[in-house]
Every structure is written in structure tokens, then in C-alpha cells.
Amino acid sequence: MEEKLKYERPVITKINAGMPDKFGMQAKMPVITEIDEIPVKKLIEQYGSPSFIISEKTIRKTFNEAKRAFTSRYPKVQFAWSYKTNYLNAICKIYHSEGSWAEVVSGFEYDKAVANGIPGNKIIFNGPDKSKEDLIKATENGSYIHIDHFDELYELLSVSEKLEKRPKVAIRVNMDTGVYPQWDRFGFNYENGEAWNALNRIMMSEKMDLVGLHTHIGTYMMTPAPYAVAASKLAELAVRIERKFNHKIKYIDMGGGFASKNTLKGAYLPGKDTCPTFDQYAEAISGALINSDLDPNEMPTLFLETGRALIDDAGYIIGSVLANKRLADGRRSMIIDTGVNILFTSFWYEHEIYPAKEAGSHSEDTTIYGPLCMNIDIIRSAVKFPLLQKGDNYVIKRVGAYNMTQWMQFITLRPKIVLIDTKGKTHIIRENETNESLTSHEKIPDYLK
Ligand SMILES: *Cc1c(COP(=O)(O)O)cnc(C)c1O
């Protein structure tokens, strides 16, 4: 009798490195030898390793792509730069020079916007943490206060009693847009009637000017459809206010959240192939507003607080390889001088990293570690990467959003940030930290001196 074949259970193993993109498998890793025509090697010699490099050309180009997508579809559009995404003054000023207002979420950011020369009536004040002093200042400056919760609403009501100016307010609305988990911790909920309740209280109080409606439905939204749902719900609220109070709001603010071309961890396809275009987001939002019951003769201005999708592509980290080494199981690993302390977004993105000069055509499954003496300091856990030697340079792409605000000083000092202007000239826009700059904030009690 023939022996029965032995059963073996099937296994599925995930390919970790060398994932194909829409053009198939990559035969050879591309190299990035220069940024805006300046050799990476020269930038490192001049500014140190690692350094952040920001391309002003890319900032302006991306901004104008987004602006065109929206202004070609909707009559009145106003962008407001999301400060927390990157609040280096030089960067904010580039967006302001393109006509962007400021969108801030704290008293600190508010003061930064004022110091950047932005008049109060071009500042949008969001977030759950606005002190009484913040509310007074924002009211007196004529800024747009986006109320987050009832405690803030009541505080603003009591503050407004004593002020000559009336606060200009909107409420932040959260809602079910079909994307889960729902972002319901900010603002007033639409479905349970809380948003409508807040709007009624504001209108009945007669102490504030209700000028807008705001939402920010999430971040890195991978499909445009939820924006259409959100825009319809805000339009519906605007129409209801008009019917009940004969009052027209001036703007609908759709917040930020458009995805950048970075690849999320665990995503099957690269972000640059899957992320929607500005045209697709604009089509969803403008379609919902235009098709709503809003008065076509007096459409509200569409505000956008886009952060990530506007700046991610403009930022790079350039640096050097510190060492190569084999792990216990034979895997190749490479240590570079960028750690998770300065590349905060590596916790959720598979950042693209490229050699800065022609490397061999042979590549190997590699783990790329940062320089920190800390186990979680991993920049890429598995990537097909050519062999670079100690001292060779690399470039990490799309680091413009959130890294320069969320980075931390941990173990190493934070590096310089360099802007390449539209004429190809370089400027330091933030100095590297030094021992002195850090210890200047420390104090030693007398008995320890
Ligand atoms: C963070 C934030 C933004 C910007 O979000 P992105 O995802 O970077 O576009 C806009 N509005 C508010 C209220 C925010 O908190």
C-alpha cells in the first residue's frame, strides 16, 4: 500500500523587504545625490551630519497644487497653515507669503503667529486648551475662536461680558464619517445633537458672533469620501441655523488630515501609489458643499488647515552611516546617525531611505538602526538596501511634517535645519543644539554647587 503523504499546514509569510510598487519589483535602488541641485555631500560638509534640509521650491510648488485643486472647484477658498505640523518661523513665513493664515492650537502657537506678523483676524484658534487669558487676547485681536467643549463655551460667555469686543466663534464638530475609530474627543458631536445644542446656546446668548463651523476628522485620511460626508453634515448645520435664526455663517472649515505620500507601517502598497491627490479631496469637499442646500448666492468660504500633505515632501534628513554589522541570526544591519529622537514619524511610517551616491547593484535584506542606546531605535526593520560603508551618506525622504515639532532631545543633540531657497541658496533656519544651549535651562541648587 502506498504511503499517504504527510500533511503539512500551509503558512503565509509576509514579505518584509523589497515590496513591489505599481511598476513592479525594483531592480536597483535609486540614489539621491543632490537636493534641489546641491550635492548631499556638500550639504553634509557644510552643515554637519545629520541635518534636516527643507526645499522652499517644493513647499511652494505643493502649496500651489493644493490651491489650484480647490480654487478651481469652489468660489472662495482660504488656507490656514497648521502651526503644529511645522512651526519654524521661516517655514510659517513661506506659507504666509503664499497667502495662508495661521491655524494654532495653543497660546504658545498663537503668540508665535502674532510674532510672525499675522494680524489677529487671520488667526484660527483651535484645540481643547485655551486659557482665560488666551480667550481674552483672541477676542480682543478679532481672531476666530473654535470652541471645543461646553466648559470653554461658558468661560468665553463669562469673559465676553467684560469685553468691548464680541468674540468671533465657530464650534468644532465631530461626527461619524464612516472612518473608525471615530475622532470624537474634540469638539461637539453631530449625531447625538450636542453640536446643535452648542450652536443654539451660542445664538441664544447673543453675546458672540457665530461666524463658522469647523471639523478636523482625522489625520492621514486615506480616502476622500469621509470629507464629503463631513462637508454635507456641516452644510446641513449651517442651513438649519439660517432657517431658525435667519443667520448666515461666513465659513466652513474642513480642517486638515490629507494623507502625504509616506507609507504607513503595515501598508501593502507604497503611500505614493495609494494616497489620494489634492484634486480628489477637493472634488469630494466642493461637491458636497455645492450640492447642499446652502444659498448659492452666498456660499461660505471654505477654510482648509492642511498640514502634513503640504510639507512632508519638502523635508529631508541627510546623514552618514556609522557602522555595518551582522545580527546573531546572520541578518545584515546598518547603524546610521539619525535616530527616532529626531525622526519621530518613523514610529508610524516606513520612511524611504536612499544612498547618496551610486552604490553596488547588489542589495540585501537589512535592518537600519539609529545611533541611540535604546532597543526601539529602529528606522527600518526590513528593507532591501545596498551595502554602504562607514561614512557613506544617505538621504531620508518626506520628513517635513511633525518631526521638527515632535522631535525630542534624547541622548544626542538636535541638528541644524537648513532651508534651500528658490534660487538654490542655503540658509540655516534653526541652529543645532549645544551643551550650553541645553544646560542654559538647568539650575543647580546651591547645596550641590
Ligand atoms: C493637526 C491639525 C491640523 C493639520 O492636520 P494634518 O493632518 O497635518 O493635515 C489641522 N487642524 C487641526 C485642528 C489640527 O489639530
PDBQT file of the ligand as one rigid body, heavy atoms in Angstrom, charges set to zero:
ROOT
HETATM    1  C1  LIG A 501      -3.172  68.840  13.368  1.00  0.00    +0.000 C 
HETATM    2  C2  LIG A 501      -4.305  69.635  12.875  1.00  0.00    +0.000 A 
HETATM    3  C3  LIG A 501      -4.373  70.032  11.528  1.00  0.00    +0.000 A 
HETATM    4  C4  LIG A 501      -3.376  69.580  10.493  1.00  0.00    +0.000 C 
HETATM    5  O1  LIG A 501      -3.519  68.206  10.249  1.00  0.00    +0.000 OA
HETATM    6  P1  LIG A 501      -2.720  67.434   9.094  1.00  0.00    +0.000 P 
HETATM    7  O2  LIG A 501      -3.103  66.014   9.293  1.00  0.00    +0.000 OA
HETATM    8  O3  LIG A 501      -1.263  67.679   9.341  1.00  0.00    +0.000 OA
HETATM    9  O4  LIG A 501      -3.166  67.990   7.785  1.00  0.00    +0.000 OA
HETATM   10  C5  LIG A 501      -5.442  70.823  11.162  1.00  0.00    +0.000 A 
HETATM   11  N1  LIG A 501      -6.398  71.212  12.041  1.00  0.00    +0.000 NA
HETATM   12  C6  LIG A 501      -6.355  70.839  13.349  1.00  0.00    +0.000 A 
HETATM   13  C7  LIG A 501      -7.428  71.275  14.259  1.00  0.00    +0.000 C 
HETATM   14  C8  LIG A 501      -5.317  70.037  13.789  1.00  0.00    +0.000 A 
HETATM   15  O5  LIG A 501      -5.307  69.654  15.082  1.00  0.00    +0.000 OA
ENDROOT
TORSDOF 0
